[in-house]
Amino acid sequence: MIFLKLGGSLITDKSRPETPRLKVIARLTTEIAHAFNQRHDLRLILGHGSGSFGHPPASRHKTHLGAASQAEWIGFAEVWSAAQRLNRMVIDHLIECGLPAIAFPPSSSAISKDHVILEMALEPIKRALDVGLLPVVHGDVAFDLTRGGTIISTEKVFAYMASQIRPDRILLAGLDPGVYIDFPDSKEIFATITEEDVPKIKFKKADAPDVTGGMWSKVQEALALAREYPGLEVRIFSGEEPGAVANALLDGKPGTLITM
């Protein structure tokens, strides 16, 4: 079982609101289809970020901090709508590649408390896998018992799903080839990161709004997963290079491995 995330910075231009990278989406979905054709026993849950669709309105309305007033709930709905528009594009490209993709938006299936997912309907996702469908999740708004409403990232969705749908590998495809050792020179990446390496890592500030925490959150969440599930392989790598996603799905070892 593999969880694969296509990062928002990979599938959208995060410097320009609501700008999909359609050629990249087309290539990535073709690579996923190729992996299924090469490996008929492949079990995959696909996730993707919201990029320049969800993050700008979420940042503008501060949706990740909560929703209480009518204006904040209108903002909540705007973020939901933007995230759905991008998800529709991803799903349509997958279908065009012959993949039986079906969306499972967290906004309609998850409840969180103070930004932590308490429950999420996973039985429909399990049934989709059993009949050979490709479940697709994404960063989304969620109803929150403490904040009213909030944002939950794809990584948080993956972390919750891992408790019931145990992955062997979690693949996080973005723009960077891995986690840099020498930022800001950015010439060398860590081959492997363990908990002891975290103090050595320098993280860059995102150039565009990212209400889900960027690379720092990705590494922290990956370490938490590796700690909880010994043997789990989490990799951060670039999906920019043609063939990289297909190679990763076919047991390649790109980018930075995060492990305990």
C-alpha positions as CSV (number, residue, x, y, z in Angstrom):
1,M,0.0,0.0,0.0
2,I,1.4,3.4,-1.0
3,F,0.1,6.9,-0.2
4,L,1.3,9.4,-2.8
5,K,0.9,13.2,-2.4
6,L,1.3,15.5,-5.4
7,G,2.3,18.8,-3.7
8,G,0.3,22.0,-4.3
9,S,3.5,23.7,-5.5
10,L,4.0,20.9,-8.0
11,I,0.6,21.0,-9.6
12,T,-0.1,24.7,-9.4
13,D,1.8,28.0,-9.8
14,K,1.7,29.1,-6.2
15,S,2.8,32.7,-7.2
16,R,-0.4,33.2,-9.2
17,P,-3.9,32.5,-7.7
18,E,-5.8,29.6,-9.2
19,T,-3.2,28.8,-11.8
20,P,-3.0,25.0,-12.5
21,R,0.1,23.6,-14.1
22,L,-2.0,21.6,-16.6
23,K,0.9,20.0,-18.5
24,V,2.5,18.9,-15.2
25,I,-0.8,17.4,-14.0
26,A,-1.2,15.6,-17.3
27,R,2.3,14.2,-17.1
28,L,1.9,13.1,-13.5
29,T,-1.4,11.4,-14.0
30,T,0.1,9.6,-17.1
31,E,3.0,8.4,-14.9
32,I,0.6,7.1,-12.3
33,A,-1.3,5.2,-15.0
34,H,2.0,3.8,-16.3
35,A,2.9,2.5,-12.8
36,F,-0.5,0.7,-12.6
37,N,0.1,-0.8,-16.0
38,Q,3.5,-2.1,-14.9
39,R,2.5,-3.3,-11.5
40,H,-1.0,-4.8,-11.5
41,D,-0.9,-5.4,-7.7
42,L,-0.3,-1.7,-6.9
43,R,-2.5,-0.4,-4.2
44,L,-2.5,3.4,-4.0
45,I,-4.3,6.2,-2.3
46,L,-3.5,9.5,-4.0
47,G,-3.6,12.9,-2.3
48,H,-2.8,16.4,-3.5
49,G,-2.3,19.8,-2.1
50,S,-4.5,22.9,-2.8
51,G,-1.6,25.1,-4.0
52,S,-2.6,28.4,-5.4
53,F,-6.3,27.4,-5.3
54,G,-6.9,26.8,-1.6
55,H,-4.1,28.6,0.1
56,P,-4.7,32.3,-0.9
57,P,-8.3,32.4,0.3
58,A,-7.4,30.4,3.4
59,S,-4.6,32.9,4.2
60,R,-6.9,35.9,3.4
61,H,-9.7,34.6,5.7
62,K,-7.4,33.0,8.2
63,T,-9.5,29.9,7.9
64,H,-6.8,27.7,9.6
65,L,-7.3,29.7,12.8
66,G,-11.0,29.1,12.9
67,A,-14.4,30.1,11.8
68,A,-17.1,31.7,13.9
69,S,-18.5,34.9,12.3
70,Q,-20.7,34.8,9.2
71,A,-17.8,36.4,7.2
72,E,-15.4,33.7,8.4
73,W,-17.9,30.9,7.3
74,I,-18.2,32.6,3.9
75,G,-14.4,32.4,3.7
76,F,-14.6,28.7,4.8
77,A,-16.9,28.1,1.8
78,E,-14.7,30.0,-0.6
79,V,-11.7,27.9,0.4
80,W,-13.8,24.7,0.0
81,S,-14.9,25.8,-3.5
82,A,-11.4,26.6,-4.6
83,A,-10.0,23.3,-3.3
84,Q,-12.8,21.4,-5.2
85,R,-12.0,23.2,-8.4
86,L,-8.4,21.9,-8.4
87,N,-9.5,18.4,-7.2
88,R,-11.9,18.2,-10.2
89,M,-9.1,18.9,-12.6
90,V,-6.9,16.2,-11.0
91,I,-9.7,13.7,-11.1
92,D,-10.6,14.5,-14.7
93,H,-7.0,14.0,-15.8
94,L,-6.9,10.6,-14.0
95,I,-10.1,9.5,-15.7
96,E,-8.7,10.5,-19.1
97,C,-5.7,8.3,-18.4
98,G,-8.0,5.4,-17.8
99,L,-7.7,5.4,-14.0
100,P,-11.0,4.8,-12.0
101,A,-10.4,7.8,-9.7
102,I,-13.0,8.8,-7.1
103,A,-12.7,11.8,-4.7
104,F,-13.1,11.5,-1.0
105,P,-13.0,15.1,0.2
106,P,-12.2,15.4,3.9
107,S,-14.6,18.3,4.3
108,S,-17.5,15.9,4.1
109,S,-16.0,13.0,6.0
110,A,-13.7,14.4,8.8
111,I,-14.2,16.1,12.2
112,S,-11.2,17.7,13.9
113,K,-10.5,19.1,17.3
114,D,-8.1,22.0,17.6
115,H,-6.6,21.1,14.2
116,V,-6.3,17.4,14.9
117,I,-8.5,14.9,13.1
118,L,-10.7,13.0,15.6
119,E,-12.6,10.9,13.1
120,M,-12.9,10.4,9.4
121,A,-15.1,8.0,7.4
122,L,-12.6,5.4,6.1
123,E,-14.9,2.5,5.3
124,P,-15.9,4.0,1.9
125,I,-12.2,4.4,1.0
126,K,-11.5,0.8,2.1
127,R,-14.4,-0.4,-0.1
128,A,-13.1,1.7,-3.0
129,L,-9.7,0.0,-2.7
130,D,-11.3,-3.5,-2.5
131,V,-13.1,-3.0,-5.9
132,G,-10.1,-1.6,-7.6
133,L,-10.9,2.2,-7.5
134,L,-8.3,4.9,-7.0
135,P,-9.3,7.0,-3.9
136,V,-8.2,10.6,-4.1
137,V,-8.0,12.9,-1.0
138,H,-6.7,16.4,-0.7
139,G,-6.0,19.3,1.6
140,D,-9.4,20.7,2.6
141,V,-11.5,22.6,5.1
142,A,-12.9,20.7,8.0
143,F,-15.4,21.2,10.8
144,D,-13.5,21.6,14.1
145,L,-15.0,21.1,17.6
146,T,-12.7,23.8,19.0
147,R,-12.2,26.3,16.2
148,G,-15.5,25.9,14.4
149,G,-13.7,25.3,11.1
150,T,-10.1,24.9,10.1
151,I,-7.8,23.5,7.4
152,I,-6.4,20.0,7.3
153,S,-3.5,19.1,5.1
154,T,-3.1,16.0,3.0
155,E,-0.3,14.9,5.4
156,K,-2.7,15.1,8.3
157,V,-5.3,13.0,6.3
158,F,-2.5,10.5,5.5
159,A,-1.5,10.3,9.2
160,Y,-5.1,9.6,10.2
161,M,-5.7,7.0,7.5
162,A,-2.4,5.2,8.4
163,S,-4.0,4.0,11.6
164,Q,-6.5,1.9,9.7
165,I,-5.1,1.6,6.2
166,R,-1.4,0.8,6.9
167,P,0.9,2.0,4.2
168,D,4.2,0.5,3.4
169,R,5.4,3.8,1.8
170,I,4.4,7.4,1.9
171,L,5.7,9.4,-1.1
172,L,5.6,13.2,-1.0
173,A,6.3,14.7,-4.4
174,G,7.0,18.4,-4.6
175,L,9.4,20.8,-6.3
176,D,12.5,20.3,-4.2
177,P,14.6,17.2,-4.8
178,G,14.5,16.4,-1.1
179,V,15.3,18.1,2.2
180,Y,18.4,20.4,1.7
181,I,21.4,20.0,4.0
182,D,22.9,23.4,2.9
183,F,20.0,25.8,2.5
184,P,20.1,28.5,1.1
185,D,22.9,27.2,-1.2
186,S,20.6,24.3,-2.0
187,K,23.1,22.0,-3.6
188,E,23.0,18.9,-1.5
189,I,20.1,17.0,0.1
190,F,19.9,14.6,3.0
191,A,19.8,11.0,1.8
192,T,18.2,10.1,5.2
193,I,16.8,12.1,8.0
194,T,16.3,10.7,11.5
195,E,15.2,12.6,14.6
196,E,18.8,13.5,15.4
197,D,19.1,15.4,12.1
198,V,16.3,17.8,12.7
199,P,18.4,20.5,14.5
200,K,20.7,20.6,11.5
201,I,17.9,21.4,9.0
202,K,17.4,25.0,7.8
203,F,14.0,25.6,6.4
204,K,13.1,28.3,3.9
205,K,10.1,30.6,4.2
206,A,7.5,29.9,1.6
207,D,7.3,32.4,-1.2
208,A,3.6,32.1,-1.4
209,P,0.8,31.5,1.2
210,D,0.9,28.1,2.8
211,V,-1.4,27.7,5.8
212,T,-0.4,24.1,6.3
213,G,3.2,24.8,7.4
214,G,5.4,24.0,4.4
215,M,8.5,21.7,4.5
216,W,8.9,22.0,8.3
217,S,5.5,20.5,8.9
218,K,6.1,17.8,6.3
219,V,9.3,16.6,8.0
220,Q,7.8,16.7,11.5
221,E,4.7,14.8,10.4
222,A,6.9,12.3,8.5
223,L,9.0,11.7,11.6
224,A,5.9,11.2,13.8
225,L,4.6,8.6,11.3
226,A,8.0,6.8,11.2
227,R,8.1,6.8,15.0
228,E,4.6,5.3,15.3
229,Y,4.9,2.8,12.5
230,P,8.4,1.1,12.5
231,G,9.4,0.1,9.0
232,L,7.4,2.7,7.3
233,E,9.2,4.5,4.5
234,V,8.5,8.2,4.0
235,R,10.2,9.9,1.1
236,I,10.3,13.6,0.1
237,F,11.3,14.1,-3.5
238,S,10.8,16.2,-6.7
239,G,8.0,15.4,-9.1
240,E,9.4,17.9,-11.6
241,E,11.7,15.4,-13.3
242,P,9.8,13.4,-15.9
243,G,9.4,9.8,-14.7
244,A,10.2,10.4,-11.1
245,V,6.8,9.7,-9.8
246,A,6.4,6.5,-11.8
247,N,9.8,5.4,-10.7
248,A,8.9,6.1,-7.0
249,L,5.7,4.1,-7.4
250,L,7.7,1.2,-8.9
251,D,10.0,0.9,-5.8
252,G,12.5,3.6,-6.7
253,K,14.3,5.4,-3.9
254,P,14.2,9.1,-4.8
255,G,14.9,12.1,-2.6
256,T,15.2,12.1,1.1
257,L,14.2,9.1,3.2
258,I,12.7,10.0,6.6
259,T,12.9,7.1,9.1
260,M,13.5,6.2,12.7
